[in-house]
Amino acid sequence: MEKSFTTRSLNIPFPKEDPHRALDMPVYESIAFDFASSEDIAANFRGELPAHVYSRTSNPTVEYFERKMKTLTGAYQSLALASGMAAISNTILALCKAGDNIISSNHLFGHSFALLDQSFASYGLETRFVDTNNLAEIESNIDENTRLIYFETVTNPQLEIADIEAIVAIANKHQIVLVVDSTVTPPVSFSSKSLGVHVEVMSTTKFISGGATSFGGVILDNGLYDWSKNPNTKDFREKFGKDAFIARLRKNYYRNTGGAMTAHTAHYQILGLDILELRFERSYQNCMALGEFLSQHPKVKKVTYPGLKSDVGYELAMKQFNGKPGTVMTFDLESQAACFAFMNELEIIRRATNLNDNKSLIIHPFSTIYVEFPEEERKAMGIQPTMMRLSVGIEAAPDLIADIEQALSRI
Ligand SMILES: *Cc1c(COP(=O)(O)O)cnc(C)c1O
């Protein structure tokens, strides 16, 4: 029988035995590492003696976090970075060049959308934004310069789910890389590898950090893509074989853009990862309890959470996320004014923008995260003025329900 996620996480061996047999991975807060001889350091720089040299390139504590992520997900290779955005931007840089194009969803995390639509567009990398539930639209946008398809497992805040296996089939047919952002569905509820996804990226700032303790991101290469098929990784494929993508990332981007995770951050991320399953399970149970409560409340107009049977995403949530499509939900009241009044009455649930903190967090996306977009564009993106996004934490469900009940009773 396969051991549980938590049991496995707690028992992954260090890459090197600790001289003191420490139970927790020490925090190697050292920028540089000493070599026994000038011959050794020269051999290292020639690529013949693997060792840590400088922590912007690699670090023992970060290496252990990478190893844990790789082992727990079954990925072929892993790379940890300073933030989710660093993971996404480094992945795209390593796979594309000017003149190439990307196919992505029109429902993306705001900064990922800005990265593609503004930052990369100004370097001649085009993104074609499509409806990922429309497979024909995805396929008709592919041409000989398309290098990757990129979307999120559950979109935020619309909570839409695409059929991943169907999109994997399209990517494989055209031999282009499929990259998914799985931030909202951490590895206790989602296995990108088992669905055939080539590369998974995630912001570990969210669920993995252990409650918003630190910024982090991870890139996982599932080992399912033939890197000789991408013109930008082809040369690396000849030299590094199956490791082509991670080798190109480490050599040309991770090191040179300065996106390294610090040892101290890796320490927080490791502590968070070890209790991820417990926190996720509790948040999920809370989400279901709140979803049922809100669905029956006369002042609540609509509840969206694909874990609920009534939701349009329920079947895909069962198939792809074992029925646990993250722990973010949205619900609507009759007006923006009602949402504001309700949020002001909350005593336990905090008004804040993060996701998957230990604390439950609520926000009104229309007036905050999306305020820079014209009103019509916001509505077209599914951001209604009557909607609030709730990221459900690990408090006790009856306390959260009582808080919502008292706040609703006052409006
Ligand atoms: C937060 C988030 C990111 C960015 O992660 P950071 O760690 O804040 O850089 C990317 N994608 C999704 C889906 C997110 O929720």
The ligand as an SDF file (V2000), in Angstrom:
LIG
                    3D

 15 15  0  0  0  0  0  0  0  0999 V2000
   -0.5470   33.8790   -6.3640 C   0  0  0  0  0  0  0  0  0  0  0  0
   -0.5530   33.2080   -7.6660 C   0  0  0  0  0  0  0  0  0  0  0  0
    0.5330   33.3160   -8.5300 C   0  0  0  0  0  0  0  0  0  0  0  0
    1.7690   34.1450   -8.2120 C   0  0  0  0  0  0  0  0  0  0  0  0
    2.4620   33.6650   -7.1180 O   0  0  0  0  0  0  0  0  0  0  0  0
    3.4430   34.5700   -6.2100 P   0  0  0  0  0  0  0  0  0  0  0  0
    4.0650   33.5790   -5.3190 O   0  0  0  0  0  0  0  0  0  0  0  0
    2.5880   35.5880   -5.5140 O   0  0  0  0  0  0  0  0  0  0  0  0
    4.4260   35.2200   -7.1420 O   0  0  0  0  0  0  0  0  0  0  0  0
    0.4830   32.6340   -9.7390 C   0  0  0  0  0  0  0  0  0  0  0  0
   -0.5960   31.9030  -10.0850 N   0  0  0  0  0  0  0  0  0  0  0  0
   -1.6760   31.7890   -9.2880 C   0  0  0  0  0  0  0  0  0  0  0  0
   -2.8290   30.9550   -9.7280 C   0  0  0  0  0  0  0  0  0  0  0  0
   -1.7000   32.4360   -8.0480 C   0  0  0  0  0  0  0  0  0  0  0  0
   -2.7830   32.3210   -7.2590 O   0  0  0  0  0  0  0  0  0  0  0  0
  1  2  1  0
  2  3  1  0
  2 14  2  0
  3  4  1  0
  3 10  2  0
  4  5  1  0
  5  6  1  0
  6  7  2  0
  6  8  1  0
  6  9  1  0
 10 11  1  0
 11 12  2  0
 12 13  1  0
 12 14  1  0
 14 15  1  0
M  END
$$$$
